[in-house]
Amino acid sequence: MGTPHTLDIINQVQNLINTYAIDSNSNPLYKTVAIGAVKDWTEAWPVCEIMIVEDDTKHWKDSGAIRDTQGFRVTTAVNYSTQTPLAAVTQFITIRDIVIPIFQQRAYLGGIVQNVGDSRVKPGSPKISFMVLDSGDYIVHEFIVEVRQDYYVPIGAQGI
């Protein structure tokens, strides 16, 4: 028997960022790492937001197996208007080059979160864009950490 552990996964994604998104002096790369959205990026940048954005499930009735696949968007934003363009791009690339490998090397959450069979950066999901908000101009990087959970439900009494 089993159940999905989606809340545990999103919390672990945040924990991985807080633990491994550090510079060579062990300083955090982000000022703010939040699940959901940060309402005002003015004093929060560099900011990281984590949100569930994809959800799919498949059930095999003969075995009772269930496969849940979720996508967790990790968004990085660096202020582009309060520092030189070179400083903003340098900070942005430094963060990107540290954060992507976290989810290519350490994101296998099996053993940490029950029922996780696989997790990694979803191919084709990384995107770079610019955003203009009241608090300034931002360079933004987003990608999806795709996580697969496998579990079973009992066959019989529930009519499965």
N, C-alpha and C positions, 0 to 999 in steps of 0.2 A: 504494500500500500504506500501511497505517497501523496504529496501535495506540492504545488509549485512554491517556490521560495523567492518570488520576484522582489519583495521588499528587502530581503537579505542581499540579493544581488545588487540592487541600486546602492545600498549602503556600502557594499564591498567595493564597488566602482569608485565611490567617493573616498573610501579608505585607501585604495591603491594610489589615487591621485595625491592625497595628503601625505602618503608615505614616500612615494617615489618621484614626484614632480618637484625635485630639489636641484639647486645648482651645485657646482663643484665645492662650494663652501658649506653645504648642507642647509642653505636658506631656501624657504619655499618659493617656487616660481610664481604662485598665485597669491594675491592679497585675499581673494575670496573664492571658496569652493562651495557650491551650494547645490542641493537637490531641488529641482524645480527652477524657478526663475528668480533672478535678482532684480527687484523692481527699479532700482536706480544704480547705474554703473558709475556715477560721478566719482565716488571715492572708493569703489570696489575693485577697480582694474589693477593689474590684470585679473580678469574674472574668469571663472570656470563654472558653467552650469551643466547639470546632468539631468536628463529627463527621459522617461520611457516614451518612445515615439512609434514603435512598431510592436505588433502583437499577433501571433498566429498559433494555432493549436491543431494537432492531428491526433486522432484516436483510432487504435486498432482493436475492434471489438473482440476478435478471437483470442487475443492474449491479455487484453486489459491495459496494454501499453498506451501511454500518452506522451507525445512530444510537444512541448511548448517552446516556441522560439520568440524571443523578445529582442528588440533593438533599443539600445540606450544611447541617445545622442549626447555627445560630449562637445560642448561649445566653449571656445576660448575667445576672449575679446581683449584687445590691447588698444589703449587710447592713441589715436593717430594725430590728434590736434594739439596736445599739450606737450609733445616732445618732437624732436626733429624726425623727419621721415626715416632717416637711417637708423636712429635709435629705436623707433617703433618697429620697423621691419626686423632689426636685429633681435629685439626682445621676442617678437612674434615667432621667428624661425627657431630661436633657442628653445622656446616652450614647445613648439611643434616637434622638434627633433628629440625631445626627452619624453613627451607624453605618448606619441604614437607607439614607440617600442614597449611602453608599459603594457599596452593592450595587445601587442603581438607576442610578447615573451612571458608576461606574468599574469595575463588575464584568464588563464585556465583556472577557473574558480572551483573546479572539482576538489574535494577535500576541505575546502573552505566553506562553500555553500553546498548543502545537500542537493543531490539530483542533477547537478550541472554536468553535462556531457561534453560541452565544447563552448569556447568563447574566443572571439578575436575581432579585429577591426573588419567590418563588412567591406569586401572589395567594392571599389567604386564609390564608396560613401564620403571620403574626405572632400571637403569643399572649402574654398577661400572666397571671402566676399568683404565688402565694405558696408558699414551701417552708419547712418547719420541720425543721431538722437539729440534731444535737447542738451544733453550733457557733453556732446562732442562727436567727433568722427572716430570710428573704430574699425580696425582690421580684425576680421573674424575668421576663425577656423572651426569647422564642425566635422565630426565623423561619427559613425554609429558603431558601437560595440554590440555585436550580435551574440546572444547567449542562448544556448539550447539546453533545456531541462528535459530529462527523461524520467518518468515515474510510472507506477502501475496503480490501478484501482482493482478491487476484488471483483471477480467474475461471479455472477449468480444472483445474489439477493437483490442487487440494484437493477437487475434486468439488463446488464450490459452485454 
